[in-house]
Structures are given as structure tokens and as C-alpha cells.
Amino acid sequence: MEVRVDYNSYNSRRFSKPWISKVVYWQEGGKPQIVFGSYIGDDMGGYVSISAEIGDIIRHGQKDNRQPKNNIYDWFMVANNGLAKIDVREARDIFLRKQN
């Protein structure tokens, strides 16, 4: 299925293009390996899109080039009714359960 998240207009001098990714591998004690989807749009708005299945772990966000502490990198699980926001610990547990 295609997972899509809408993004409103943004200041392209300050913010990066929105992005979306899916976790494909997560080694014990390491960072997750991801594949990126695409952004369809421009700085006037658009959406990010990636192919995923129910139970997959998705991240999407946008980098703030002036204030890195304001970067948006949220974790989600693909659910029957859309994306369910989770934290990194839940993301790891869900990913491992799906692999087994």
C-alpha cells in the first residue's frame, strides 16, 4: 500500500524538503537501516509517499537548517486506519516482533 503524508508550504531557505523513510533492518545495538520514499511537491506544499505494509515502521519529517533542535523526525507504525505515532523504543520492539 502507499503511505502518504501531506505537508503544507514551508520556507525552503530554512527547511529541507520533507522526507519519509521505512525501516528495513535494525541490528542489535545499531541504528536502523532505512529506505527513502519521495516528496511530491515544492515549497508551496505537497506530500511524501512510500510503499509499506501494515506493521512497518515509518519515519517522516523535515530538517530545520537554522535551529537543528526543531528538526522533526517522528516515528510511526503503519496501522489499519493510517499511521500510529510511537516512540523509538516501541518502534524497535514492533520491528523485531514483525521479523520473528
C-alpha positions in Angstrom: 0.0 0.0 0.0 1.1 3.6 -0.5 1.6 5.7 2.7 1.1 9.4 2.1 1.6 12.3 4.5 0.6 15.9 3.4 2.9 18.8 4.0 1.9 22.5 3.9 4.0 25.3 2.4 7.4 26.0 4.0 10.3 28.4 3.8 12.8 26.5 1.6 15.7 28.7 2.8 15.1 27.5 6.3 13.7 24.0 6.0 14.7 20.9 3.9 12.3 19.2 1.6 10.0 16.9 3.7 11.1 13.2 3.7 9.7 9.8 4.5 11.5 6.5 5.2 10.8 2.9 6.1 12.9 0.8 8.4 14.2 -2.3 6.6 16.8 -3.7 9.0 17.7 -3.0 12.6 20.8 -4.6 14.0 21.1 -5.1 17.8 22.8 -2.1 19.3 22.8 -0.3 15.9 20.9 2.3 14.1 18.0 1.2 11.8 18.7 0.9 8.1 16.1 2.7 6.1 14.9 3.2 2.5 13.6 6.6 1.5 10.3 7.4 -0.3 9.8 10.6 -2.3 8.4 14.1 -1.9 5.9 15.1 -4.5 5.5 18.9 -4.5 7.5 22.0 -3.9 7.9 24.7 -1.2 4.2 25.6 -1.7 3.2 22.2 -0.3 2.8 18.5 -1.3 3.1 15.1 0.2 5.7 12.4 1.0 5.0 8.9 -0.2 6.4 5.4 0.3 5.3 1.8 -0.2 4.7 0.0 3.1 2.6 -2.8 4.7 0.7 -2.8 8.0 3.1 -3.2 10.8 6.0 -1.4 9.0 7.9 1.3 10.9 7.9 4.7 9.1 9.7 8.0 9.9 8.9 11.2 8.3 9.9 14.8 9.0 11.7 17.9 7.9 15.1 19.4 8.8 15.3 22.9 10.2 18.5 24.3 8.9 18.7 27.2 11.4 17.5 25.6 14.6 18.5 21.9 14.5 16.8 21.3 17.8 13.5 22.0 15.9 14.1 19.2 13.4 11.0 16.9 13.0 11.8 13.2 13.0 8.8 11.3 14.2 8.3 7.5 14.4 5.1 5.8 13.2 3.7 2.3 12.7 1.5 1.6 9.7 -1.9 0.6 11.1 -5.2 -0.4 9.5 -6.5 3.1 9.9 -3.4 5.1 9.0 -0.2 6.0 10.9 0.0 5.5 14.7 2.6 7.7 16.4 5.1 5.7 18.5 8.4 6.3 20.2 11.8 4.8 19.3 11.5 2.0 21.9 8.1 0.9 20.6 9.5 1.2 17.0 12.3 -1.3 17.9 10.0 -3.7 19.7 7.4 -3.7 16.9 10.1 -4.1 14.2 11.6 -7.1 16.0 8.2 -8.8 16.6 7.4 -8.4 12.9 10.7 -10.0 11.9 10.0 -13.1 14.0 
